Amino acid sequence: MILCVIITLLIFPAMKPELLVELYDVARLMRTRFDRWARTYGMTRAQGVILARLSRQPGMTQNEMAGICEVEPITVGRLVDRLEARGLLERRLDPADRRIRRLHLLPAAQPILAEIQRYKHDLLDELTDGLDEATIAAVIEALLHMKARLTTEPPAKAVAAGE
């Protein structure tokens, strides 16, 4: 048995962690953890995202929310239907264009938003436990750099003559 382990280690050396894989795994694990937490409030992560986003940007349309949530507008419509049925938000007509309905939180959403903030704070404390401030600052700086690179349009590549 020990010989098999040694041979395996020699043939397949430990894989070097890859940044993109680790970033993906951390994001996936955070989503999974939030899904579990949200269920204790009878919600989904997507519903929590909608409430949190509306707390920062009240009056968004369902189409704008769909773009942020990276889902189809019909999906957001169903999520909003459920949140509206629970009395957490409402659709209001846009004063400039009566075809558009804007999403607004209702007072009943505030306790859930407070719990979301508490959860985010606790999760951050757990994730950064054992890391010094300089490391945390460096990680934030690196992530912001990556985010900026991903959100800017890359320059068009020059095409060689005759291609």
C-alpha positions as CSV (number, residue, x, y, z in Angstrom):
1,M,0.0,0.0,0.0
2,I,2.7,2.5,1.0
3,L,4.7,1.6,-2.2
4,C,1.6,2.4,-4.3
5,V,1.3,5.8,-2.7
6,I,5.0,6.5,-3.3
7,I,4.8,5.4,-6.9
8,T,1.7,7.5,-7.4
9,L,3.5,10.6,-6.0
10,L,6.5,10.0,-8.2
11,I,4.4,9.5,-11.4
12,F,1.8,12.2,-10.6
13,P,3.5,15.0,-8.7
14,A,1.3,17.3,-6.7
15,M,-0.6,19.6,-9.0
16,K,0.4,23.2,-8.7
17,P,-2.5,25.4,-7.7
18,E,-3.8,27.5,-10.6
19,L,-5.1,31.0,-10.0
20,L,-8.1,30.8,-12.3
21,V,-9.2,27.4,-10.9
22,E,-8.8,28.7,-7.3
23,L,-10.8,31.9,-8.0
24,Y,-13.5,29.8,-9.6
25,D,-13.6,27.4,-6.7
26,V,-13.7,30.1,-4.1
27,A,-16.6,31.9,-5.9
28,R,-18.5,28.6,-6.3
29,L,-18.0,27.7,-2.6
30,M,-19.2,31.1,-1.6
31,R,-22.3,30.8,-3.8
32,T,-23.0,27.3,-2.4
33,R,-22.7,28.6,1.2
34,F,-25.0,31.6,0.5
35,D,-27.5,29.2,-1.1
36,R,-27.6,27.2,2.1
37,W,-27.9,30.3,4.2
38,A,-30.7,31.8,2.1
39,R,-32.8,28.6,2.4
40,T,-33.0,29.3,6.2
41,Y,-35.0,32.4,5.2
42,G,-37.1,30.7,2.6
43,M,-35.3,32.4,-0.2
44,T,-32.9,31.6,-3.0
45,R,-29.5,33.2,-3.6
46,A,-30.9,34.9,-6.7
47,Q,-33.7,36.5,-4.6
48,G,-31.1,37.7,-2.1
49,V,-29.0,39.2,-4.9
50,I,-32.1,41.1,-6.1
51,L,-32.9,42.5,-2.7
52,A,-29.3,43.4,-2.0
53,R,-28.9,45.1,-5.4
54,L,-32.1,47.0,-5.0
55,S,-31.0,48.3,-1.7
56,R,-28.0,49.9,-3.5
57,Q,-29.8,50.8,-6.7
58,P,-33.5,51.3,-6.1
59,G,-35.7,51.7,-9.2
60,M,-34.0,49.2,-11.5
61,T,-36.0,47.6,-14.2
62,Q,-36.3,43.8,-14.5
63,N,-34.2,43.9,-17.7
64,E,-31.4,45.8,-15.9
65,M,-31.6,43.3,-13.0
66,A,-31.5,40.4,-15.5
67,G,-28.3,41.7,-16.9
68,I,-26.7,42.0,-13.5
69,C,-27.9,38.5,-12.5
70,E,-26.8,37.1,-15.8
71,V,-30.2,35.4,-16.4
72,E,-33.1,36.0,-18.8
73,P,-35.7,38.7,-18.0
74,I,-38.4,36.0,-17.6
75,T,-36.4,34.4,-14.8
76,V,-36.0,37.7,-13.0
77,G,-39.8,38.2,-13.5
78,R,-40.5,35.0,-11.7
79,L,-38.1,35.8,-8.9
80,V,-39.7,39.3,-8.5
81,D,-43.2,37.7,-8.5
82,R,-42.2,35.6,-5.5
83,L,-40.6,38.5,-3.7
84,E,-43.6,40.7,-4.4
85,A,-45.9,38.0,-3.1
86,R,-43.9,38.0,0.1
87,G,-44.3,41.8,0.4
88,L,-40.6,42.5,0.1
89,L,-40.7,44.6,-3.1
90,E,-43.1,46.2,-5.5
91,R,-43.2,47.1,-9.2
92,R,-44.0,50.8,-9.9
93,L,-44.7,52.5,-13.2
94,D,-41.9,54.6,-14.5
95,P,-43.1,58.2,-14.5
96,A,-41.4,58.9,-17.9
97,D,-42.4,55.7,-19.7
98,R,-45.6,53.9,-18.5
99,R,-44.6,50.7,-20.3
100,I,-41.7,50.3,-17.9
101,R,-42.0,49.1,-14.3
102,R,-39.3,49.8,-11.8
103,L,-38.5,47.7,-8.8
104,H,-38.6,49.2,-5.3
105,L,-38.0,47.5,-1.9
106,L,-40.7,47.6,0.7
107,P,-40.1,48.1,4.5
108,A,-40.5,44.3,5.1
109,A,-37.3,43.7,3.2
110,Q,-35.2,45.6,5.7
111,P,-34.8,42.8,8.3
112,I,-33.7,40.4,5.6
113,L,-31.2,43.0,4.2
114,A,-29.8,43.4,7.7
115,E,-29.4,39.6,7.9
116,I,-27.7,39.6,4.5
117,Q,-25.2,42.2,5.7
118,R,-24.6,40.3,8.9
119,Y,-24.0,37.1,6.9
120,K,-21.6,38.9,4.5
121,H,-19.6,40.4,7.5
122,D,-19.4,37.0,9.2
123,L,-18.3,35.3,6.0
124,L,-15.6,37.9,5.4
125,D,-14.3,37.4,8.9
126,E,-14.2,33.7,8.4
127,L,-12.4,33.9,5.0
128,T,-9.8,36.4,6.1
129,D,-9.1,34.9,9.5
130,G,-5.4,34.5,9.8
131,L,-4.6,37.0,7.0
132,D,-2.9,40.3,7.9
133,E,-4.2,43.7,6.6
134,A,-1.4,43.9,4.0
135,T,-2.3,40.6,2.5
136,I,-6.0,41.5,2.4
137,A,-5.2,44.8,0.8
138,A,-3.0,43.1,-1.8
139,V,-5.7,40.5,-2.6
140,I,-8.3,43.3,-3.1
141,E,-5.9,45.3,-5.3
142,A,-5.2,42.2,-7.4
143,L,-8.9,41.4,-7.8
144,L,-9.8,45.0,-8.7
145,H,-7.0,44.9,-11.3
146,M,-8.4,41.7,-12.8
147,K,-11.9,43.0,-12.8
148,A,-10.8,46.2,-14.6
149,R,-9.0,44.1,-17.2
150,L,-12.1,42.0,-17.8
151,T,-14.5,44.9,-18.0
152,T,-12.5,46.9,-20.5
153,E,-12.6,46.1,-24.2
154,P,-9.4,44.6,-25.4
155,P,-7.7,46.3,-28.3
156,A,-8.4,44.9,-31.7
157,K,-5.6,42.8,-33.0
158,A,-4.0,44.0,-36.2
159,V,-4.6,41.7,-39.1
160,A,-1.6,41.1,-41.3
161,A,-1.9,41.9,-44.9
162,G,-3.2,39.0,-47.0
163,E,-4.9,37.2,-44.1
